[in-house]
Structures are given as structure tokens and as C-alpha cells.
Amino acid sequence: MPSPLRTSLLAAARSKRLERTASRVPLTRKVVDRFVAGETEQQALDTSRTILSSGRFITIDHLGEDTTDVSQATATVSAYLSLLSALAPLAGRQVTADGPRPVEVSLKLSALGQFVGADGDRIALENAHKIAAAAEEAGVWVTVDAEDHTTTDSTLSIVRELRTDFPHLGTVLQAYLKRTEADCADLSGPGSRIRLCKGAYAEPPTVAHQGDAVDEAYVRCLRVLMNGRGYPMVATHDPAMVEASLRLAAEAGRSADEYELQMLYGIRDTEQLRLVGQGRHLRVYLPYGTEWYGYFMRRLAEKPANLALFLRALTSKK
């Protein structure tokens, strides 16, 4: 079963009352700034330039999800189109003919209208298509994020449809779901891009591995992706999983251009730079926007040890 602390943090992520309280605590900003690159597009662009200049790649997430409002979904699309227009000059200087694209955006379909009634899937598909078309013109990759298990079938159906027009569109699979090993095999064909993460939602044992079984599942899924014909994107901060990915890539005969590592903005920066110094591709997941609270709380739930960092910042006199 999910730990009580993790369950509590995920419940807090959905609480508007706690969000308002946290936003009023003066030192909350100090902690949030470690994980979120500001609330504005310009702040995200400034941080993007810094990360790219260090040899790392980026994937930018305009924060927000779970909307049931068409106008809010439309506003999210507009934010991405504006961001992509601003990214185009930056991305154009980075793109090579055959290698990975250093600039990417990440999308949550629930922020694009997936939950807007019976037409949600159609609305999310149309909105994601607009963003993917603009990204292609800008020289930017797109990856569709994963959310809780109830959305997986809908999300993968939309991804498959988008890939008919955008064959390099990526998607996220969560290793703790019991279905994911089969999904990895199904989706690891030529041209595919799969970001594998452990998973950050509180899922029941009927659908998700628990405890140490999550690491075991992650390695099994990694092996499938590394032996597949796509481009694996290994999203983890766990040193054991990083080492497993490097070993499995070597066993599969993959070059450095044929897979990448991914880590969150603000976590293990020194290790990120060390891996880049070894010639590894590493992409930083860079979130921005005013809807930072839910994202931040899920990061704490994903790794409850991050709570110590939050508490230290709240009690520090510096």
C-alpha cells in the first residue's frame, strides 16, 4: 500500500485551502524556486538558456492539469503557442539532423481538455495537435505526460493518433503500473520516444506495484526499451536506476545518441553535470507557471525525503 505520508501529500496537492496557506508563507517561495523556474514565460526562457549553456537538454512544462473548463484549456494552448514561438530561435540553434532535439515541451492532456465531458478526448487531441504542429515548426520535440492510471487508456489512444502526423511524439510510461511492461513492448517500435518514470500518484495494489517491486519493475521496463527500436528516456534520480540504465544501454549496444537520462529541475544538479561531462545526454524537466503548488506537492510525495528540504527552508533564519 502507498505510505501514509505519500497519501497525505498527494491529498494536500489537491487542497485549495492548503494551497492558499502555503502561498502565504514567506519562505515557501525559497523552496519552490528550487524546483520551479518561476511563474512567467520569460523566467522559463532565462532558465532554459542557462541549462542549455551547460550542455544539458530541456523539457518545459507549463504547469496546470485537471481542468474541466474549455476556456482554461484554450488558455493553456495559447501559453504553449507563445512559449514555442519564443523557443524557436533557441531551438533552431540547437537542432542537428539526426540527433536528439535539445529543446522539448511536455504536455498534460488533462490540462488540454481531456476531462471536459464526453468530448474531452476530442478536445484534448485537437489542442495537442495544435501544439505539436507549432513545435514541429519551431524545431522542438513534444512529449505527452502520464497522469493517474484512470487516464492511461485515453492518453495512449490520443498519443497513437497524434503519432500518425508527428511520428517523433514522445509519451511517458510509469513503471509502477503493472501494465507498463507490456506497454513498453507495444510502444518501443521505430521512431518511438518513451520517457520511463517510476510514477508519482497513489495507486492501489490492484494496478500498481508497491515498495521494492517498483524498482524491479523499472529495470524490467528499461530492459524492454533498451532492446527495442525507439529512443528511451530514463527519468530517475535513483543512482541504482541510473547505473542500471547505463549497463542495459551498453548491453544493447546503444550509443550515447540513442537514449537519454532525465532529471527534475533543482534536483541533483552536480550529478546532472557530472553525467554530461561523461558524454551522456541529460534532459532537465523544467516546470513553470502559477499552478506550481500541485506539482510541488507531488514531487514531495514522489520522494518524501524532499520534505526535509522544505522544512529546513521554512525554519532557516537565512
C-alpha positions, 0 to 999 in steps of 0.5 A, spaced: 500 500 500 502 507 498 505 510 505 501 514 509 505 520 508 505 519 500 497 519 501 497 525 505 501 529 500 498 527 494 491 529 498 494 536 500 496 537 492 489 537 491 487 542 497 485 549 495 485 551 502 492 548 503 494 551 497 492 558 499 496 557 506 502 555 503 502 561 498 502 565 504 508 563 507 514 567 506 519 562 505 515 557 501 517 561 495 525 559 497 523 552 496 519 552 490 524 556 486 528 550 487 524 546 483 520 551 479 523 556 474 518 561 476 511 563 474 512 567 467 514 565 460 520 569 460 523 566 467 522 559 463 526 562 457 532 565 462 532 558 465 532 554 459 538 558 456 542 557 462 541 549 462 542 549 455 549 553 456 551 547 460 550 542 455 544 539 458 537 538 454 530 541 456 523 539 457 518 545 459 512 544 462 507 549 463 504 547 469 496 546 470 492 539 469 485 537 471 481 542 468 474 541 466 473 548 463 474 549 455 476 556 456 482 554 461 484 549 456 484 554 450 488 558 455 493 553 456 494 552 448 495 559 447 501 559 453 504 553 449 503 557 442 507 563 445 512 559 449 514 555 442 514 561 438 519 564 443 523 557 443 524 557 436 530 561 435 533 557 441 531 551 438 533 552 431 540 553 434 540 547 437 537 542 432 542 537 428 539 532 423 539 526 426 540 527 433 536 528 439 532 535 439 535 539 445 529 543 446 522 539 448 515 541 451 511 536 455 504 536 455 498 534 460 492 532 456 488 533 462 490 540 462 488 540 454 481 538 455 481 531 456 476 531 462 471 536 459 465 531 458 464 526 453 468 530 448 474 531 452 478 526 448 476 530 442 478 536 445 484 534 448 487 531 441 485 537 437 489 542 442 495 537 442 495 537 435 495 544 435 501 544 439 505 539 436 504 542 429 507 549 432 513 545 435 514 541 429 515 548 426 519 551 431 524 545 431 522 542 438 520 535 440 513 534 444 512 529 449 505 527 452 505 526 460 502 520 464 497 522 469 493 517 474 492 510 471 484 512 470 487 516 464 492 511 461 487 508 456 485 515 453 492 518 453 495 512 449 489 512 444 490 520 443 498 519 443 497 513 437 493 518 433 497 524 434 503 519 432 500 518 425 502 526 423 508 527 428 511 520 428 517 523 433 511 524 439 514 522 445 509 519 451 511 517 458 510 510 461 510 509 469 513 503 471 509 502 477 503 500 473 503 493 472 501 494 465 507 498 463 511 492 461 507 490 456 506 497 454 513 498 453 513 492 448 507 495 444 510 502 444 518 501 443 517 500 435 521 505 430 521 512 431 518 511 438 520 516 444 518 513 451 520 517 457 520 511 463 518 514 470 517 510 476 510 514 477 508 519 482 500 518 484 497 513 489 495 507 486 492 501 489 495 494 489 490 492 484 494 496 478 500 498 481 506 495 484 508 497 491 515 498 495 521 494 492 517 491 486 517 498 483 524 498 482 524 491 479 519 493 475 523 499 472 529 495 470 524 490 467 521 496 463 528 499 461 530 492 459 524 492 454 526 499 451 533 498 451 532 492 446 527 495 442 527 500 436 525 507 439 529 512 443 528 511 451 528 516 456 530 514 463 527 519 468 530 517 475 534 520 480 535 513 483 543 512 482 541 504 482 536 506 476 541 510 473 547 505 473 542 500 471 540 504 465 547 505 463 549 497 463 542 495 459 544 501 454 551 498 453 548 491 453 544 493 447 549 496 444 546 503 444 550 509 443 550 515 447 545 518 441 540 513 442 537 514 449 537 519 454 537 520 462 532 525 465 532 529 471 527 534 475 529 541 475 533 543 482 534 536 483 541 533 483 544 538 479 552 536 480 550 529 478 546 532 472 553 535 470 557 530 472 553 525 467 554 530 461 561 531 462 561 523 461 558 524 454 551 522 456 545 526 454 541 529 460 534 532 459 532 537 465 524 537 466 523 544 467 516 546 470 513 553 470 507 557 471 502 559 477 499 552 478 506 550 481 503 548 488 500 541 485 506 539 482 510 541 488 506 537 492 507 531 488 514 531 487 514 531 495 510 525 495 514 522 489 520 522 494 518 524 501 525 525 503 524 532 499 520 534 505 526 535 509 528 540 504 522 544 505 522 544 512 529 546 513 527 552 508 521 554 512 525 554 519 532 557 516 533 564 519 537 565 512 
